[in-house]
Amino acid sequence: PPPTQLIRVLCRHFGEIFHHIYCDTVRIIILFLYDLDSICFIISIEHKLNS
């Protein structure tokens, strides 16, 4: 059987990484809300990806 303690440590570690990525993403989105040029740029990229 896999060591439970190791799995718990890994899950906690990845959870923290995911949390940091999520917080950074939200922070970037908030920054972009104050920059209309960035929003237009992102929208144009999304349109290119979707087409």
PDB file of N, CA, C and O in Angstrom:
ATOM      1  N   PRO A   1       0.829  -1.210   0.000  1.00  0.00           N
ATOM      2  CA  PRO A   1       0.000   0.000   0.000  1.00  0.00           C
ATOM      3  C   PRO A   1       0.864   1.260   0.000  1.00  0.00           C
ATOM      4  O   PRO A   1       1.926   1.267   0.621  1.00  0.00           O
ATOM      5  N   PRO A   2       0.441   2.317  -0.673  1.00  0.00           N
ATOM      6  CA  PRO A   2       1.231   3.552  -0.707  1.00  0.00           C
ATOM      7  C   PRO A   2       1.262   4.224   0.657  1.00  0.00           C
ATOM      8  O   PRO A   2       0.276   4.175   1.392  1.00  0.00           O
ATOM      9  N   PRO A   3       2.386   4.855   1.008  1.00  0.00           N
ATOM     10  CA  PRO A   3       2.495   5.513   2.312  1.00  0.00           C
ATOM     11  C   PRO A   3       1.537   6.700   2.413  1.00  0.00           C
ATOM     12  O   PRO A   3       1.624   7.654   1.641  1.00  0.00           O
ATOM     13  N   THR A   4       0.626   6.619   3.379  1.00  0.00           N
ATOM     14  CA  THR A   4      -0.410   7.643   3.508  1.00  0.00           C
ATOM     15  C   THR A   4       0.181   9.002   3.848  1.00  0.00           C
ATOM     16  O   THR A   4      -0.279  10.031   3.353  1.00  0.00           O
ATOM     17  N   GLN A   5       1.203   9.000   4.694  1.00  0.00           N
ATOM     18  CA  GLN A   5       1.802  10.264   5.121  1.00  0.00           C
ATOM     19  C   GLN A   5       2.375  11.028   3.929  1.00  0.00           C
ATOM     20  O   GLN A   5       2.193  12.240   3.809  1.00  0.00           O
ATOM     21  N   LEU A   6       3.073  10.300   3.048  1.00  0.00           N
ATOM     22  CA  LEU A   6       3.670  10.923   1.863  1.00  0.00           C
ATOM     23  C   LEU A   6       2.586  11.525   0.973  1.00  0.00           C
ATOM     24  O   LEU A   6       2.725  12.639   0.470  1.00  0.00           O
ATOM     25  N   ILE A   7       1.503  10.767   0.789  1.00  0.00           N
ATOM     26  CA  ILE A   7       0.398  11.249  -0.042  1.00  0.00           C
ATOM     27  C   ILE A   7      -0.190  12.517   0.548  1.00  0.00           C
ATOM     28  O   ILE A   7      -0.489  13.465  -0.178  1.00  0.00           O
ATOM     29  N   ARG A   8      -0.359  12.536   1.876  1.00  0.00           N
ATOM     30  CA  ARG A   8      -0.912  13.729   2.535  1.00  0.00           C
ATOM     31  C   ARG A   8      -0.013  14.929   2.320  1.00  0.00           C
ATOM     32  O   ARG A   8      -0.489  16.029   2.039  1.00  0.00           O
ATOM     33  N   VAL A   9       1.307  14.716   2.455  1.00  0.00           N
ATOM     34  CA  VAL A   9       2.261  15.813   2.276  1.00  0.00           C
ATOM     35  C   VAL A   9       2.208  16.328   0.843  1.00  0.00           C
ATOM     36  O   VAL A   9       2.203  17.538   0.611  1.00  0.00           O
ATOM     37  N   LEU A  10       2.169  15.405  -0.122  1.00  0.00           N
ATOM     38  CA  LEU A  10       2.115  15.796  -1.530  1.00  0.00           C
ATOM     39  C   LEU A  10       0.834  16.560  -1.838  1.00  0.00           C
ATOM     40  O   LEU A  10       0.858  17.576  -2.534  1.00  0.00           O
ATOM     41  N   CYS A  11      -0.291  16.063  -1.313  1.00  0.00           N
ATOM     42  CA  CYS A  11      -1.571  16.727  -1.560  1.00  0.00           C
ATOM     43  C   CYS A  11      -1.554  18.134  -0.987  1.00  0.00           C
ATOM     44  O   CYS A  11      -2.022  19.076  -1.627  1.00  0.00           O
ATOM     45  N   ARG A  12      -1.010  18.278   0.232  1.00  0.00           N
ATOM     46  CA  ARG A  12      -0.941  19.596   0.857  1.00  0.00           C
ATOM     47  C   ARG A  12      -0.037  20.509   0.037  1.00  0.00           C
ATOM     48  O   ARG A  12      -0.344  21.684  -0.164  1.00  0.00           O
ATOM     49  N   HIS A  13       1.091  19.956  -0.438  1.00  0.00           N
ATOM     50  CA  HIS A  13       2.061  20.728  -1.215  1.00  0.00           C
ATOM     51  C   HIS A  13       1.431  21.216  -2.514  1.00  0.00           C
ATOM     52  O   HIS A  13       1.531  22.396  -2.851  1.00  0.00           O
ATOM     53  N   PHE A  14       0.781  20.306  -3.245  1.00  0.00           N
ATOM     54  CA  PHE A  14       0.154  20.683  -4.512  1.00  0.00           C
ATOM     55  C   PHE A  14      -1.026  21.617  -4.282  1.00  0.00           C
ATOM     56  O   PHE A  14      -1.309  22.490  -5.102  1.00  0.00           O
ATOM     57  N   GLY A  15      -1.716  21.423  -3.149  1.00  0.00           N
ATOM     58  CA  GLY A  15      -2.819  22.315  -2.807  1.00  0.00           C
ATOM     59  C   GLY A  15      -2.335  23.740  -2.635  1.00  0.00           C
ATOM     60  O   GLY A  15      -2.985  24.683  -3.085  1.00  0.00           O
ATOM     61  N   GLU A  16      -1.176  23.899  -1.975  1.00  0.00           N
ATOM     62  CA  GLU A  16      -0.608  25.229  -1.775  1.00  0.00           C
ATOM     63  C   GLU A  16      -0.177  25.834  -3.109  1.00  0.00           C
ATOM     64  O   GLU A  16      -0.399  27.018  -3.362  1.00  0.00           O
ATOM     65  N   ILE A  17       0.447  25.005  -3.970  1.00  0.00           N
ATOM     66  CA  ILE A  17       0.866  25.486  -5.293  1.00  0.00           C
ATOM     67  C   ILE A  17      -0.356  25.961  -6.075  1.00  0.00           C
ATOM     68  O   ILE A  17      -0.345  27.041  -6.664  1.00  0.00           O
ATOM     69  N   PHE A  18      -1.415  25.138  -6.076  1.00  0.00           N
ATOM     70  CA  PHE A  18      -2.639  25.486  -6.796  1.00  0.00           C
ATOM     71  C   PHE A  18      -3.221  26.779  -6.239  1.00  0.00           C
ATOM     72  O   PHE A  18      -3.682  27.637  -6.992  1.00  0.00           O
ATOM     73  N   HIS A  19      -3.197  26.913  -4.905  1.00  0.00           N
ATOM     74  CA  HIS A  19      -3.732  28.111  -4.252  1.00  0.00           C
ATOM     75  C   HIS A  19      -2.967  29.347  -4.695  1.00  0.00           C
ATOM     76  O   HIS A  19      -3.566  30.386  -4.975  1.00  0.00           O
ATOM     77  N   HIS A  20      -1.634  29.237  -4.758  1.00  0.00           N
ATOM     78  CA  HIS A  20      -0.810  30.374  -5.171  1.00  0.00           C
ATOM     79  C   HIS A  20      -1.086  30.734  -6.631  1.00  0.00           C
ATOM     80  O   HIS A  20      -1.200  31.910  -6.974  1.00  0.00           O
ATOM     81  N   ILE A  21      -1.193  29.705  -7.495  1.00  0.00           N
ATOM     82  CA  ILE A  21      -1.477  29.952  -8.910  1.00  0.00           C
ATOM     83  C   ILE A  21      -2.832  30.642  -9.050  1.00  0.00           C
ATOM     84  O   ILE A  21      -2.983  31.591  -9.819  1.00  0.00           O
ATOM     85  N   TYR A  22      -3.821  30.146  -8.288  1.00  0.00           N
ATOM     86  CA  TYR A  22      -5.165  30.721  -8.342  1.00  0.00           C
ATOM     87  C   TYR A  22      -5.150  32.182  -7.896  1.00  0.00           C
ATOM     88  O   TYR A  22      -5.742  33.041  -8.549  1.00  0.00           O
ATOM     89  N   CYS A  23      -4.468  32.462  -6.778  1.00  0.00           N
ATOM     90  CA  CYS A  23      -4.402  33.832  -6.263  1.00  0.00           C
ATOM     91  C   CYS A  23      -3.684  34.744  -7.252  1.00  0.00           C
ATOM     92  O   CYS A  23      -4.110  35.877  -7.475  1.00  0.00           O
ATOM     93  N   ASP A  24      -2.598  34.253  -7.846  1.00  0.00           N
ATOM     94  CA  ASP A  24      -1.853  35.054  -8.820  1.00  0.00           C
ATOM     95  C   ASP A  24      -2.723  35.346 -10.039  1.00  0.00           C
ATOM     96  O   ASP A  24      -2.706  36.456 -10.572  1.00  0.00           O
ATOM     97  N   THR A  25      -3.487  34.338 -10.480  1.00  0.00           N
ATOM     98  CA  THR A  25      -4.348  34.517 -11.646  1.00  0.00           C
ATOM     99  C   THR A  25      -5.407  35.574 -11.366  1.00  0.00           C
ATOM    100  O   THR A  25      -5.665  36.440 -12.203  1.00  0.00           O
ATOM    101  N   VAL A  26      -6.022  35.501 -10.181  1.00  0.00           N
ATOM    102  CA  VAL A  26      -7.041  36.487  -9.803  1.00  0.00           C
ATOM    103  C   VAL A  26      -6.427  37.877  -9.747  1.00  0.00           C
ATOM    104  O   VAL A  26      -7.035  38.856 -10.181  1.00  0.00           O
ATOM    105  N   ARG A  27      -5.204  37.955  -9.202  1.00  0.00           N
ATOM    106  CA  ARG A  27      -4.529  39.248  -9.089  1.00  0.00           C
ATOM    107  C   ARG A  27      -4.255  39.825 -10.480  1.00  0.00           C
ATOM    108  O   ARG A  27      -4.429  41.022 -10.712  1.00  0.00           O
ATOM    109  N   ILE A  28      -3.823  38.954 -11.407  1.00  0.00           N
ATOM    110  CA  ILE A  28      -3.543  39.395 -12.779  1.00  0.00           C
ATOM    111  C   ILE A  28      -4.825  39.876 -13.449  1.00  0.00           C
ATOM    112  O   ILE A  28      -4.833  40.902 -14.129  1.00  0.00           O
ATOM    113  N   ILE A  29      -5.910  39.125 -13.250  1.00  0.00           N
ATOM    114  CA  ILE A  29      -7.194  39.514 -13.849  1.00  0.00           C
ATOM    115  C   ILE A  29      -7.628  40.875 -13.315  1.00  0.00           C
ATOM    116  O   ILE A  29      -8.086  41.725 -14.078  1.00  0.00           O
ATOM    117  N   ILE A  30      -7.483  41.082 -12.001  1.00  0.00           N
ATOM    118  CA  ILE A  30      -7.855  42.366 -11.401  1.00  0.00           C
ATOM    119  C   ILE A  30      -7.005  43.485 -11.986  1.00  0.00           C
ATOM    120  O   ILE A  30      -7.511  44.571 -12.268  1.00  0.00           O
ATOM    121  N   LEU A  31      -5.702  43.222 -12.170  1.00  0.00           N
ATOM    122  CA  LEU A  31      -4.830  44.235 -12.766  1.00  0.00           C
ATOM    123  C   LEU A  31      -5.283  44.560 -14.188  1.00  0.00           C
ATOM    124  O   LEU A  31      -5.289  45.722 -14.595  1.00  0.00           O
ATOM    125  N   PHE A  32      -5.662  43.520 -14.943  1.00  0.00           N
ATOM    126  CA  PHE A  32      -6.089  43.727 -16.326  1.00  0.00           C
ATOM    127  C   PHE A  32      -7.395  44.511 -16.402  1.00  0.00           C
ATOM    128  O   PHE A  32      -7.653  45.194 -17.393  1.00  0.00           O
ATOM    129  N   LEU A  33      -8.222  44.417 -15.356  1.00  0.00           N
ATOM    130  CA  LEU A  33      -9.482  45.152 -15.361  1.00  0.00           C
ATOM    131  C   LEU A  33      -9.236  46.655 -15.394  1.00  0.00           C
ATOM    132  O   LEU A  33     -10.093  47.429 -15.821  1.00  0.00           O
ATOM    133  N   TYR A  34      -8.054  47.054 -14.937  1.00  0.00           N
ATOM    134  CA  TYR A  34      -7.711  48.475 -14.944  1.00  0.00           C
ATOM    135  C   TYR A  34      -6.955  48.856 -16.212  1.00  0.00           C
ATOM    136  O   TYR A  34      -6.492  49.988 -16.353  1.00  0.00           O
ATOM    137  N   ASP A  35      -6.835  47.898 -17.137  1.00  0.00           N
ATOM    138  CA  ASP A  35      -6.056  48.151 -18.353  1.00  0.00           C
ATOM    139  C   ASP A  35      -6.856  47.646 -19.552  1.00  0.00           C
ATOM    140  O   ASP A  35      -6.791  46.467 -19.902  1.00  0.00           O
ATOM    141  N   LEU A  36      -7.610  48.548 -20.177  1.00  0.00           N
ATOM    142  CA  LEU A  36      -8.502  48.150 -21.264  1.00  0.00           C
ATOM    143  C   LEU A  36      -7.736  47.576 -22.445  1.00  0.00           C
ATOM    144  O   LEU A  36      -8.234  46.685 -23.133  1.00  0.00           O
ATOM    145  N   ASP A  37      -6.531  48.076 -22.686  1.00  0.00           N
ATOM    146  CA  ASP A  37      -5.725  47.558 -23.790  1.00  0.00           C
ATOM    147  C   ASP A  37      -5.422  46.079 -23.573  1.00  0.00           C
ATOM    148  O   ASP A  37      -5.454  45.288 -24.515  1.00  0.00           O
ATOM    149  N   SER A  38      -5.127  45.713 -22.329  1.00  0.00           N
ATOM    150  CA  SER A  38      -4.833  44.318 -22.018  1.00  0.00           C
ATOM    151  C   SER A  38      -6.066  43.456 -22.237  1.00  0.00           C
ATOM    152  O   SER A  38      -5.969  42.347 -22.764  1.00  0.00           O
ATOM    153  N   ILE A  39      -7.229  43.966 -21.832  1.00  0.00           N
ATOM    154  CA  ILE A  39      -8.463  43.210 -22.015  1.00  0.00           C
ATOM    155  C   ILE A  39      -8.713  42.968 -23.503  1.00  0.00           C
ATOM    156  O   ILE A  39      -9.036  41.851 -23.909  1.00  0.00           O
ATOM    157  N   CYS A  40      -8.564  44.016 -24.312  1.00  0.00           N
ATOM    158  CA  CYS A  40      -8.763  43.880 -25.758  1.00  0.00           C
ATOM    159  C   CYS A  40      -7.779  42.868 -26.344  1.00  0.00           C
ATOM    160  O   CYS A  40      -8.122  42.086 -27.231  1.00  0.00           O
ATOM    161  N   PHE A  41      -6.555  42.902 -25.831  1.00  0.00           N
ATOM    162  CA  PHE A  41      -5.521  41.985 -26.302  1.00  0.00           C
ATOM    163  C   PHE A  41      -5.902  40.546 -25.986  1.00  0.00           C
ATOM    164  O   PHE A  41      -5.783  39.666 -26.838  1.00  0.00           O
ATOM    165  N   ILE A  42      -6.364  40.304 -24.752  1.00  0.00           N
ATOM    166  CA  ILE A  42      -6.752  38.954 -24.331  1.00  0.00           C
ATOM    167  C   ILE A  42      -7.941  38.469 -25.158  1.00  0.00           C
ATOM    168  O   ILE A  42      -7.975  37.317 -25.591  1.00  0.00           O
ATOM    169  N   ILE A  43      -8.918  39.357 -25.375  1.00  0.00           N
ATOM    170  CA  ILE A  43     -10.102  38.974 -26.146  1.00  0.00           C
ATOM    171  C   ILE A  43      -9.701  38.573 -27.563  1.00  0.00           C
ATOM    172  O   ILE A  43     -10.222  37.600 -28.108  1.00  0.00           O
ATOM    173  N   SER A  44      -8.776  39.325 -28.158  1.00  0.00           N
ATOM    174  CA  SER A  44      -8.350  39.004 -29.520  1.00  0.00           C
ATOM    175  C   SER A  44      -7.635  37.657 -29.556  1.00  0.00           C
ATOM    176  O   SER A  44      -7.791  36.894 -30.508  1.00  0.00           O
ATOM    177  N   ILE A  45      -6.841  37.362 -28.506  1.00  0.00           N
ATOM    178  CA  ILE A  45      -6.159  36.064 -28.435  1.00  0.00           C
ATOM    179  C   ILE A  45      -7.186  34.947 -28.309  1.00  0.00           C
ATOM    180  O   ILE A  45      -7.071  33.916 -28.971  1.00  0.00           O
ATOM    181  N   GLU A  46      -8.204  35.155 -27.446  1.00  0.00           N
ATOM    182  CA  GLU A  46      -9.224  34.129 -27.245  1.00  0.00           C
ATOM    183  C   GLU A  46      -9.981  33.862 -28.537  1.00  0.00           C
ATOM    184  O   GLU A  46     -10.309  32.714 -28.837  1.00  0.00           O
ATOM    185  N   HIS A  47     -10.259  34.904 -29.301  1.00  0.00           N
ATOM    186  CA  HIS A  47     -10.956  34.724 -30.571  1.00  0.00           C
ATOM    187  C   HIS A  47     -10.106  33.908 -31.539  1.00  0.00           C
ATOM    188  O   HIS A  47     -10.628  33.073 -32.277  1.00  0.00           O
ATOM    189  N   LYS A  48      -8.791  34.153 -31.533  1.00  0.00           N
ATOM    190  CA  LYS A  48      -7.897  33.394 -32.409  1.00  0.00           C
ATOM    191  C   LYS A  48      -7.848  31.930 -31.986  1.00  0.00           C
ATOM    192  O   LYS A  48      -7.802  31.034 -32.829  1.00  0.00           O
ATOM    193  N   LEU A  49      -7.857  31.689 -30.653  1.00  0.00           N
ATOM    194  CA  LEU A  49      -7.792  30.317 -30.156  1.00  0.00           C
ATOM    195  C   LEU A  49      -9.087  29.572 -30.466  1.00  0.00           C
ATOM    196  O   LEU A  49      -9.056  28.382 -30.782  1.00  0.00           O
ATOM    197  N   ASN A  50     -10.222  30.260 -30.377  1.00  0.00           N
ATOM    198  CA  ASN A  50     -11.514  29.608 -30.577  1.00  0.00           C
ATOM    199  C   ASN A  50     -11.796  29.332 -32.046  1.00  0.00           C
ATOM    200  O   ASN A  50     -12.493  28.370 -32.370  1.00  0.00           O
ATOM    201  N   SER A  51     -11.267  30.158 -32.936  1.00  0.00           N
ATOM    202  CA  SER A  51     -11.560  29.995 -34.363  1.00  0.00           C
ATOM    203  C   SER A  51     -10.716  28.888 -34.978  1.00  0.00           C
ATOM    204  O   SER A  51     -10.833  28.615 -36.173  1.00  0.00           O
TER     205      SER A  51
END
